[in-house]
Amino acid sequence: MANLILYSKPGCHLCEGLQTKLEQLRSLEIDLEVRDITKRDDWFQAFQYEIPLLYKLEQKDATAAAIETPLPRPAPRLSVEQLERFLQKYL
């Protein structure tokens, strides 16, 4: 199972569209965490002009901190099937 983080904010139609498509994936098992950038100032400052952003969360071992790796931005017009193929390259 892949752990993904979606940096988003309320009212962002691109964010909402990507989240909806991610929730409809069938051939990939993902655990999706949606992070609202308006909840933390550091997230807002870092991502306010970049959302939606996808990161892969990797836990190397039980004692190490998790590592967030940015994924390329998927095109907003991808279908669910195209998004699955896109993500298969990186997960």
C-alpha positions as CSV (number, residue, x, y, z in Angstrom):
1,M,0.0,0.0,0.0
2,A,1.3,3.4,-0.9
3,N,0.9,6.3,1.5
4,L,0.2,9.6,-0.2
5,I,-0.2,13.1,1.1
6,L,-2.3,15.7,-0.8
7,Y,-1.6,19.3,0.1
8,S,-4.8,21.2,-0.5
9,K,-7.0,24.0,0.7
10,P,-10.7,24.5,0.8
11,G,-12.3,26.0,-2.3
12,C,-9.5,24.9,-4.6
13,H,-11.3,23.2,-7.5
14,L,-8.0,21.6,-8.8
15,C,-7.4,20.1,-5.3
16,E,-11.0,18.8,-5.0
17,G,-10.8,17.3,-8.5
18,L,-7.5,15.5,-7.7
19,Q,-8.8,14.2,-4.4
20,T,-12.0,12.9,-6.0
21,K,-10.0,11.0,-8.6
22,L,-7.5,9.6,-6.0
23,E,-10.5,8.3,-4.0
24,Q,-11.8,6.5,-7.1
25,L,-8.6,4.6,-7.8
26,R,-9.3,0.8,-8.1
27,S,-6.1,-0.9,-9.2
28,L,-3.8,0.9,-6.7
29,E,-4.1,0.6,-3.0
30,I,-3.3,4.0,-1.4
31,D,-3.7,5.5,2.0
32,L,-4.5,9.2,1.3
33,E,-3.9,11.9,3.8
34,V,-5.3,15.3,2.9
35,R,-3.5,18.2,4.5
36,D,-5.2,21.6,4.5
37,I,-2.5,24.2,4.1
38,T,-4.6,26.8,5.8
39,K,-4.2,24.9,9.1
40,R,-0.5,25.6,9.4
41,D,1.4,28.7,8.5
42,D,4.5,26.8,7.4
43,W,2.5,24.7,4.9
44,F,0.7,27.8,3.7
45,Q,3.9,29.7,3.1
46,A,5.5,26.8,1.4
47,F,2.6,25.7,-0.8
48,Q,0.2,28.5,-1.3
49,Y,1.1,28.9,-5.0
50,E,1.8,25.3,-5.7
51,I,-1.3,23.3,-4.7
52,P,-2.5,20.7,-5.3
53,L,0.7,18.8,-4.5
54,L,1.2,15.1,-4.0
55,Y,3.9,13.5,-1.8
56,K,4.8,9.9,-1.2
57,L,5.3,9.1,2.4
58,E,7.9,6.5,3.1
59,Q,8.9,4.9,6.4
60,K,12.4,3.4,6.0
61,D,12.2,1.5,9.3
62,A,10.4,1.8,12.7
63,T,13.1,4.0,14.2
64,A,13.6,6.5,11.4
65,A,11.4,9.5,10.7
66,A,9.1,9.2,7.7
67,I,10.3,10.8,4.5
68,E,8.1,12.9,2.2
69,T,9.0,12.7,-1.5
70,P,7.3,15.0,-3.9
71,L,5.7,13.5,-7.0
72,P,5.3,15.2,-10.3
73,R,2.1,17.2,-10.7
74,P,-0.5,15.2,-12.6
75,A,-2.4,17.1,-15.3
76,P,-5.9,18.2,-14.0
77,R,-7.6,16.7,-17.1
78,L,-6.4,13.1,-16.5
79,S,-9.1,10.5,-16.2
80,V,-9.1,8.2,-13.2
81,E,-7.5,5.4,-15.4
82,Q,-4.8,7.8,-16.7
83,L,-4.1,8.9,-13.1
84,E,-3.6,5.3,-12.1
85,R,-1.1,4.7,-14.9
86,F,0.6,8.0,-14.0
87,L,1.0,7.0,-10.3
88,Q,2.1,3.5,-11.1
89,K,5.4,5.0,-12.4
90,Y,6.2,6.6,-9.1
91,L,4.8,4.2,-6.5
